[in-house]
Amino acid sequence: MGIVISITNRKGGTGKSTTTVNLSAEFAIRGIKTLVIDLDTQAHATLGLGFKVNKDTPTVHSLFLEPEFIISKALFQTKWENLFIMPANPLFEHGKVSNNKLLKEGLGRAGIIEEFDFILIDTPPSLDSLLLNALVASDYVLVPFLPHFLSTEGIRSLARVFFKIATTENPSLKLLGLVPVMINQRIQQHRKVTENVSNQFGKNKVFSGIRTDIKLVEAFENYTPVKSYSPYSRGAADYEILADEVLKEIQRRQTLSPRSG
């Protein structure tokens, strides 16, 4: 049974797609069969994994236009072993979805969760049914955040949504942790914000940060994970550490109580 992780923050520009792409690539390198579901209509994760969508390409958003759509039709192998993508439809209009369980039900009908070890969902920052579908379908939430005030406001906003879903439609949903991105520990504000987040959620909930690295930007421009583009860069090293930490934390939780945290 695969583990489903939503990578999310209510604020845009916090490194959700960068984290989705590079964390999934790190899992795949380890021989872990991994699927990326790109629910964000900006389609950044789709692009970051080198997949191009045309008007006839089935996407994960086809499910929200046709509830009986067989979601496995939107499943594609990337050019990397063990790494698959359900691409986004950049033309999909938000607000057309009223059922928060469509994604969970679609994955269940197609047997997708049993087929993969990990499923990472890149989510839109907007509070609509696409985000809620991701949370209802997930076991865990991973929250990238920028170390400044506005990003922490996004975390607080997400926490309210998380609590609502976890107490109603998905009681098994757990917070996996938070990831500071574009962090520089020499900057006092970065240290202060990260410390505040640690105090609010617990130090054990904050993973090692992702440092600022132009190679992460360049990798996206070349439609590839940073491990393929610049394997010895700071960004590649940081996502390798994050993958180790995430896998260790999930193993710890699964050992304590299978499929719970």
Order of alpha helices (4+ residues) and beta strands (2+ residues): beta-alpha-beta-alpha-alpha-beta-beta-alpha-alpha-beta-alpha-beta-alpha-beta-alpha-beta-alpha-alpha-alpha
